[in-house]
Amino acid sequence: MKKLLKSKWFIALVVLLLLAAFAILSLLPGSPVKKLLKPVQMVTSPAQSGIKSAGDTLSDFWSAITDGIAIREENKALKEQIADLRYHLTQNEEAALRYEELKDALHIKDTFSNYVIYGAAILSRESDEWFSTIRLNVGTTDGIVLAEGHSYPVLDVEMNLVGRVIESSDTESRVLPLLHEGFAVAGKVNEVNGATFMVVGDAELKRQGLCLIKGIDPDVRVEAGMEIVTSGDGGLFPEGVPIGVVESVDYSNPLDVTATLRPYSQIGKLEDVFIMIPYVETVEETESTNVV
């Protein structure tokens, strides 16, 4: 019996039973145990409150960290989605622009059925873009083959005259723009039996974005605001390609009536152009041999 009373396990069991008894008694209404434990609770309550507050603070801090990580991951995913949507939107915009350009190319083809239409992108423009040649991204390997002494008209997507191809390599072509002083095209007023003349580049006018109309018949009235198109004379440019509008007319010298013209096409805003190459049908002659 003495050994049992000295046993640690026995003492621990007794303590646990006493604590359990106190706990059960404290739950009973009007129990004296509550009164006995009240001083102890008054001492331990601040410590318990402090421990609970610290636990709540730590929990809130950990929640803030985990929530912050989750928000960053969500923001990253959203940014990736936005970037992806922006990319597809850009692609769709480019596709829409290409579609419109193709429709314009078809319109050019319908209007000038005797020409093969080649689309080309502008590679570079000089600082004085109207006065120097323009590089395109198509050449002989794309079908832009220039015979000696030949040239091809170049139009913008709205079918306005831009210039003419003067040189081509394997992968590139060069265009002489409308206001270049080496450029010339036969033009006319866009009306039935409209007056005809020459539209040429001019060293003085080109800095104003204008070109010169010369060879005007003094008996024919040409006025500011009239639309000028190609006349088809000379065979290089087909008839009816819009060039621009008359800016002013000078009748001071009846023997040399001139005018200024402002082109429709704006080289600085162009990205794509169309090259017109005359369509030549190949006629194959076959010989029949009669066997007697």
NORBELSUL-V232169 format. One record per helix or strand of 2 or more residues. SS is the DSSP state (H for helix, E for strand). FROM is the first residue (numbers start at 1). TO is the last residue. If there is no record, write none. Layout:
BEGIN
ss-><SS;SS>
from-><FROM;FROM>
to-><TO;TO>
END
This chain:
BEGIN
ss-><H;H;H;E;E;H;E;E;E;E;E;H;E;E;E;E;H;E>
from-><2;8;32;115;134;140;152;160;173;184;196;205;210;227;242;257;267;272>
to-><6;27;111;124;136;142;155;168;177;189;200;208;216;230;250;263;269;278>
END
